[in-house]
């Protein structure tokens, strides 16, 4: 089975469904769930559940949240190689009102991952490296991400990345972000991220443009499924995501399903459908 290294964020996710009628200062009853998350963390857990050997590289705080996040990796069959730092573990508050979602992110200990902590020997037997796009945005993690990409490429491993939200890419600088993706082979943007990175509009145009730079990947379309490519081969999966759930982590689960399937030798169409199924399964496991 494939050996995958994952580098990036590990967060405690606090997911809340808020009443649309709630006013400032009100206390209302609703559904609140606390789960282990993080873009890279979700990818790692899903990839391990699909049979891959997964090693996670990241940082957490010396706090109870850090303990819970490390345990979440071990329980999922992921080997954690975590740096413990004197910062609170990362956390995200996601509030959903109807089909709209707002997120407040505290990166915390995630920014404690440093280049000098990464060991080149970890890459010797790796088949693939996956990175969370958030690692590119953070000053501390960026150097570690660059080093990991260089060592994975030198070892002959493929490299994938799930971009961060489009507004964060724009704040960082689209050109600057694209420059950081040198060495990345596979890319998994959603619609808005794809338009931002490709600078074109229309699903097919976005896929065509990105396929000229990245040998494989997918444009994830939420409830409409995904359009995947590998070289000149393009496949659309119509099996979409349910509309009535918090979509947090669906794109990361999709990427994990796609990467594991493609590394296992599956053709593009099967990899795309396996990835869509992984995304739906992830949402279902979160109470869909």
Buried (B, 14 or more C-beta within 10 A) or exposed (E): EBBBBBBBBBBBBBBBBBEEEEEEEEEEEEEEEEBBBBBBBBBBBBBBBBEBBBBBBBBBBBBEBBBBBBEBBEEBBBBBBBBBBEBBBBBBBBBBBEEEEEEEBBBBBBBBBBBEBBEEEBBEEBBBBBBBBBBBBBEBBBBBBBBBBBBBBEBEBBBBBBBBBBEBBEEBEBEEBBEBBEBBBBBBBBBEBBBBBBEBEEBEEBBBBBBEBBBBBBBBBBEBBBBBBBEEEBBBBEBBBEEEBBBBBBBBBBBBBBBBBBBBEBEBBBBBBBBBBBBBBBBEBBEB
